């Protein structure tokens, strides 16, 4: 029964990946046709506004399909041959830098604790940067002003631990295990516009790097803990 369930889950993922691959091209062509149509109407034309709304909907659909295809590539290990030694502390600092002003403008506060001379890990810099950005973005966008967001890197037993935490409203117990599933969007104060694939992508990136990722309560708020193996 377990083997059958695994097969069904794998088949379902493959179907969604195939749909994403096959649908991107006709949707992209439809978008191009709509752009040409919008050029034939003036800004005050009712048709102009309707076409603009249709283009926005198409962009959202294309983003979902692109995310599904990227997720399939991550799960298949497509980027394994592009790994290189990198400093996770410098990488995290580069991710945090553009968010500092945003956090300040939001009335939030950023605290960091990053060890100096951090050991290297074998990783894909672009993918890890996107994963860290997603975690920071979640903390920034889904917590109110006066929230403290912390970013720490620690060394522990041949692993590098990266932790992104906040003292915001948090998420319910029953949602802790579901947040990494595809298309899960929590109906809480942390909910924000999105396609429900962000944390799924983060988990796939971490697993590609032979790491682990868990969510836990911060009492109050949420802690996201990523562990990556040190390059030996």
C-alpha positions in Angstrom: 0.0 0.0 0.0 2.9 2.4 0.8 4.5 1.6 -2.5 1.2 2.2 -4.3 0.7 5.6 -2.5 4.3 6.7 -3.4 3.6 5.7 -7.0 0.3 7.7 -7.1 2.0 10.7 -5.5 4.9 10.5 -8.1 2.4 10.1 -10.9 0.4 13.1 -9.7 3.5 15.3 -9.6 4.5 14.1 -13.1 1.0 15.0 -14.4 1.2 18.5 -12.9 4.7 18.9 -14.4 3.6 17.8 -17.8 0.6 20.2 -17.7 2.9 23.1 -16.7 5.3 22.3 -19.5 2.6 21.9 -22.2 0.5 24.9 -21.1 3.2 27.6 -20.9 3.6 28.0 -24.7 -0.1 28.5 -25.6 -0.5 30.8 -22.6 2.5 32.9 -23.6 1.1 33.2 -27.2 -2.3 34.3 -25.8 -0.5 36.9 -23.7 1.3 38.2 -26.9 -2.0 38.4 -28.7 -3.6 40.3 -25.9 -0.7 42.8 -25.8 -1.3 43.4 -29.5 -5.0 43.8 -28.9 -4.4 46.3 -26.2 -2.3 48.4 -28.5 -5.3 48.9 -30.8 -7.4 50.5 -28.1 -7.0 53.8 -26.3 -6.3 54.0 -22.5 -9.9 55.2 -21.9 -11.5 52.3 -23.9 -13.4 49.7 -21.8 -11.7 47.0 -23.8 -8.3 48.3 -22.8 -9.1 47.8 -19.1 -10.5 44.3 -19.6 -7.5 43.2 -21.6 -5.2 44.5 -19.0 -7.0 42.4 -16.4 -6.7 39.3 -18.6 -3.0 39.9 -19.0 -2.6 40.1 -15.2 -4.4 36.8 -14.8 -2.2 35.2 -17.5 0.9 36.4 -15.8 -0.2 34.7 -12.6 -0.9 31.5 -14.4 2.5 31.6 -16.1 4.2 32.2 -12.8 2.6 29.1 -11.4 3.6 26.9 -14.4 7.2 28.3 -14.2 7.4 27.5 -10.5 6.1 23.9 -11.1 8.7 23.3 -13.8 11.5 24.7 -11.6 10.2 22.5 -8.7 10.4 19.5 -11.0 14.0 20.3 -11.9 14.9 20.7 -8.3 13.4 17.4 -7.3 15.2 15.7 -10.1 18.6 17.1 -9.1 19.1 19.0 -12.3 21.4 21.5 -10.7 23.8 19.1 -9.0 26.5 19.7 -11.6 26.5 23.4 -10.9 27.4 23.3 -7.2 30.4 25.1 -5.9 32.1 25.9 -2.6 30.5 29.0 -1.0 30.3 31.0 2.2 26.8 30.8 3.5 27.4 33.8 5.8 28.4 36.1 3.0 25.5 34.8 0.9 23.0 35.5 3.7 24.4 39.0 4.2 24.0 39.7 0.5 20.3 38.6 0.7 19.7 40.7 3.8 21.2 44.0 2.6 18.4 45.1 0.2 15.8 44.2 2.9 17.2 46.4 5.6 15.6 49.6 4.3 12.3 47.8 3.6 12.2 46.4 7.1 12.9 49.9 8.5 10.2 51.5 6.4 7.7 48.8 7.6 8.4 49.8 11.2 10.0 46.4 11.8 13.5 45.6 13.2 16.2 43.3 11.9 18.6 41.6 14.2 21.5 39.4 12.9 23.9 37.0 14.6 26.3 35.6 12.0 29.5 33.8 13.0 32.7 35.1 11.4 34.9 32.9 9.3 32.0 30.6 8.4 32.9 27.2 7.0 32.0 26.7 3.4 29.2 24.5 2.0 28.8 23.0 -1.4 25.9 24.8 -3.0 24.3 26.6 -5.9 24.5 30.3 -5.0 21.5 31.5 -7.1 19.2 28.8 -5.7 20.3 29.3 -2.1 20.0 33.1 -2.5 16.4 32.6 -3.7 15.6 30.3 -0.8 16.9 32.7 1.8 15.1 35.6 0.1 11.9 33.7 0.2 12.2 33.1 3.9 13.1 36.7 4.7 10.3 37.9 2.4 7.8 35.8 4.3 8.8 37.2 7.6 8.7 40.8 6.3 5.4 40.6 4.4 3.4 38.5 6.9 4.2 40.2 10.1 3.0 43.7 11.4 5.0 46.7 12.4 7.0 46.5 15.6 7.9 42.9 14.7 11.5 41.8 15.3 13.0 39.6 12.5 16.2 37.7 13.3 18.6 36.1 11.0 21.3 33.9 12.5 24.0 31.5 11.3 25.5 29.0 13.7 28.0 26.1 13.5 26.9 22.8 15.0 28.2 19.3 14.6 29.5 19.4 11.0 26.5 21.5 9.8 25.7 25.1 9.3 22.4 26.2 10.9 20.6 29.2 9.3 17.6 30.4 11.2 15.1 33.0 10.2 12.7 33.9 12.9 10.1 36.5 13.9 7.9 37.4 16.9 4.8 38.0 14.8 1.4 36.3 15.0 2.7 32.9 14.1 0.8 30.1 12.5 -1.5 27.3 13.9 -0.2 24.0 15.1 -2.0 22.1 12.4 -0.4 24.2 9.7 3.2 23.5 10.7 3.4 20.3 8.7 1.4 21.6 5.7 3.2 24.8 4.8 5.8 23.0 2.7 3.1 21.2 0.6 2.3 22.5 -2.9 -0.4 25.2 -3.2 -0.9 25.5 0.6 -1.9 29.1 1.5 -2.8 29.5 5.2 -6.0 31.3 6.0 -4.5 33.3 8.9 -3.0 36.7 9.4 0.2 35.5 7.7 -1.6 34.9 4.4 -0.5 37.0 1.5 -1.0 37.0 -2.2 1.0 34.2 -3.8 0.7 30.8 -5.5 1.4 28.6 -2.5 4.6 27.2 -4.0 7.2 29.5 -2.2 8.0 27.3 0.8 7.7 24.2 -1.4 10.5 25.6 -3.5 12.6 26.5 -0.5 12.3 22.9 0.8 13.3 21.5 -2.6 16.3 23.8 -2.7 17.4 22.7 0.8 17.0 19.0 0.0 19.0 19.5 -3.2 21.8 20.6 -0.9 21.4 17.5 1.3 20.0 19.7 4.0 16.9 19.8 6.2 14.3 22.5 6.9 11.8 22.6 9.8 9.3 25.2 11.1 8.6 25.6 14.8 6.9 28.1 17.1 8.9 31.0 18.4 6.5 31.9 21.2 5.4 34.2 19.7 6.1 34.0 16.0 7.7 31.4 13.8 11.2 30.0 13.5 12.4 28.5 10.2 15.6 26.4 10.7 17.7 25.3 7.8 20.7 22.9 8.3 23.3 22.4 5.5 26.3 20.0 5.7 29.7 21.6 5.8 32.0 20.9 2.9 34.7 18.5 4.2 
